[in-house]
Amino acid sequence: MADIIKFIYVIIIVLFVFFSGKNTDAKNICIDDVHCQKYKCSPGLYPTCINGWCECK
């Protein structure tokens, strides 16, 4: 019984670490707007290079 509870705790911790690691706001480094073409934006916004980072405007 105790082994099952330990296993469940380990699974919860592993899932927490996995999902919190995926929640990063990764930005692409750029020099010009051409470097941001693969950067995905919401509909109506376009990727542009601002201060060396791709951002949606």
C-alpha positions as CSV (number, residue, x, y, z in Angstrom):
1,M,0.0,0.0,0.0
2,A,2.8,2.4,0.9
3,D,4.5,1.6,-2.4
4,I,1.5,2.7,-4.4
5,I,1.3,6.0,-2.6
6,K,5.0,6.6,-3.2
7,F,4.5,5.8,-6.9
8,I,1.7,8.2,-7.2
9,Y,3.7,11.0,-5.5
10,V,6.6,10.3,-7.9
11,I,4.3,10.5,-10.9
12,I,2.8,13.8,-9.7
13,I,6.2,15.3,-9.2
14,V,7.5,14.1,-12.6
15,L,4.4,15.5,-14.4
16,F,4.7,18.8,-12.5
17,V,8.3,19.2,-13.6
18,F,7.5,18.2,-17.2
19,F,4.6,20.7,-17.6
20,S,6.3,23.6,-15.8
21,G,9.4,23.1,-18.1
22,K,7.2,23.3,-21.2
23,N,5.6,26.6,-20.1
24,T,8.6,28.8,-21.0
25,D,8.2,31.8,-23.1
26,A,10.8,31.1,-25.7
27,K,11.7,34.0,-28.0
28,N,13.7,33.9,-31.2
29,I,16.8,36.1,-31.6
30,C,16.8,38.1,-34.9
31,I,18.6,40.8,-36.8
32,D,15.8,41.6,-39.4
33,D,12.2,40.7,-39.9
34,V,13.2,38.0,-42.3
35,H,14.5,35.9,-39.4
36,C,11.1,35.9,-37.8
37,Q,9.1,34.3,-40.6
38,K,8.8,30.9,-38.8
39,Y,7.8,32.6,-35.5
40,K,4.1,31.8,-34.9
41,C,1.7,34.6,-34.0
42,S,-2.0,34.8,-33.3
43,P,-4.3,35.6,-36.3
44,G,-4.1,39.3,-37.2
45,L,-0.6,39.7,-35.8
46,Y,2.7,39.5,-37.7
47,P,6.2,38.6,-36.4
48,T,8.6,41.5,-36.4
49,C,12.1,42.0,-35.1
50,I,12.1,44.4,-32.2
51,N,15.4,45.0,-30.2
52,G,16.8,41.8,-31.5
53,W,13.8,39.6,-30.5
54,C,11.0,38.3,-32.6
55,E,7.7,39.6,-31.3
56,C,4.1,39.7,-32.6
57,K,2.8,43.1,-33.5
